Amino acid sequence: MPEDTTARHKEYWRRNIRYVGMLLAVWFLVSFGFGILLVEPLNSVNLPGTAYPLGFWFAQQGAIYVFVVLIFVYVKLMNGLDQEFGVSEEDGA
């Protein structure tokens, strides 16, 4: 495999792993941090228009919503990375 191709493969995967790491850190912060560690301080605030404490909401639903949003963010990031490196599915590869 040519040296240039190997370097491009390594850069592609390095950036992919960096994206995954950042998104997992956000998910960890929301699910473990907000849903478990910070639940008491967050429970002093209610969701606007409801009687639900914010900490309870993060533990029960918020982390799931954030996870779904992170999936779409990952797809968007990876589509951009694929376009940049010329391995996009739209390129007919």
FIZAPA-290516 format. One line per field, with one value per residue (C-alpha): x, y, z; chain; residue number from 0; residue in one letter. Coordinates in pm, 1 decimal. Layout:
<zafis>
u (X,...) .
v (Y,...) .
w (Z,...) .
mol (A,...) .
seq (NUM,...) .
type (A,...) .
</zafis>
This chain:
<zafis>
u (0.0,146.3,271.3,25.3,-271.6,-163.2,-130.1,-479.0,-628.4,-466.3,-589.5,-942.9,-959.4,-790.2,-1058.8,-1334.4,-1218.1,-1190.0,-1552.9,-1668.1,-1474.4,-1622.0,-1976.5,-1936.5,-1805.6,-2118.0,-2340.3,-2153.9,-2188.8,-2561.6,-2650.0,-2414.2,-2340.7,-2685.4,-2889.2,-2696.7,-2427.9,-2603.9,-2960.6,-3016.8,-2914.0,-3104.3,-3415.9,-3445.4,-3546.8,-3869.8,-3914.3,-4099.2,-4473.8,-4455.5,-4407.4,-4122.8,-3786.7,-3508.3,-3283.1,-3561.4,-3626.3,-3258.8,-3246.7,-3567.3,-3588.0,-3327.6,-3032.3,-3224.7,-3315.5,-2955.8,-2836.6,-3070.5,-2954.2,-2591.5,-2660.3,-2772.5,-2472.8,-2240.4,-2403.5,-2359.5,-1995.7,-1913.7,-2083.8,-1865.8,-1554.7,-1640.5,-1684.7,-1352.2,-1164.8,-1348.5,-1515.8,-1871.8,-2154.2,-2290.0,-1967.4,-2071.1,-1771.1) .
v (0.0,339.4,559.9,839.3,599.4,457.0,806.4,897.8,581.8,657.0,1018.1,906.5,660.1,898.0,1159.1,897.0,779.6,1140.9,1203.3,888.9,986.0,1336.3,1211.4,940.9,1203.2,1413.8,1109.6,1015.0,1368.0,1374.7,1020.6,967.6,1326.6,1483.7,1167.4,1034.9,1262.4,1598.1,1475.0,1647.2,1999.1,1957.3,1843.8,2191.5,2310.0,2197.4,2160.8,2468.2,2409.6,2083.4,1963.6,1728.0,1788.0,1836.7,1569.9,1312.5,1406.1,1361.2,1023.7,896.9,1056.9,1325.7,1090.4,885.6,1195.5,1314.7,971.3,981.2,1334.2,1218.8,943.3,1204.1,1424.5,1127.8,1055.4,1420.1,1425.8,1099.5,1203.4,1515.5,1311.1,1060.6,1345.5,1496.6,1168.6,1064.4,753.1,881.7,645.2,911.8,896.2,556.6,382.9) .
w (0.0,-92.0,191.1,105.4,117.6,452.3,599.2,472.0,623.8,957.9,952.1,860.9,1151.5,1392.6,1325.1,1337.8,1680.9,1798.3,1694.2,1873.4,2186.5,2196.3,2144.5,2409.0,2651.9,2594.6,2642.8,2961.9,3097.6,3029.2,3136.7,3432.0,3527.0,3496.3,3558.3,3859.8,4005.6,3968.1,4010.9,4348.0,4240.4,3912.2,4097.5,4248.5,3899.5,3732.9,3359.2,3232.1,3221.7,3417.4,3771.8,3674.5,3840.8,3585.4,3740.9,3722.1,3359.0,3264.7,3438.8,3278.9,2935.4,2874.7,2836.0,2579.4,2378.6,2386.7,2271.6,1969.8,1882.8,1911.7,1658.6,1406.2,1489.3,1430.6,1093.6,991.2,1104.2,930.0,606.5,604.9,681.3,408.7,158.5,261.4,216.7,-100.1,41.2,44.6,-45.2,-280.6,-485.0,-620.8,-472.3) .
mol (A,A,A,A,A,A,A,A,A,A,A,A,A,A,A,A,A,A,A,A,A,A,A,A,A,A,A,A,A,A,A,A,A,A,A,A,A,A,A,A,A,A,A,A,A,A,A,A,A,A,A,A,A,A,A,A,A,A,A,A,A,A,A,A,A,A,A,A,A,A,A,A,A,A,A,A,A,A,A,A,A,A,A,A,A,A,A,A,A,A,A,A,A) .
seq (0,1,2,3,4,5,6,7,8,9,10,11,12,13,14,15,16,17,18,19,20,21,22,23,24,25,26,27,28,29,30,31,32,33,34,35,36,37,38,39,40,41,42,43,44,45,46,47,48,49,50,51,52,53,54,55,56,57,58,59,60,61,62,63,64,65,66,67,68,69,70,71,72,73,74,75,76,77,78,79,80,81,82,83,84,85,86,87,88,89,90,91,92) .
type (M,P,E,D,T,T,A,R,H,K,E,Y,W,R,R,N,I,R,Y,V,G,M,L,L,A,V,W,F,L,V,S,F,G,F,G,I,L,L,V,E,P,L,N,S,V,N,L,P,G,T,A,Y,P,L,G,F,W,F,A,Q,Q,G,A,I,Y,V,F,V,V,L,I,F,V,Y,V,K,L,M,N,G,L,D,Q,E,F,G,V,S,E,E,D,G,A) .
</zafis>
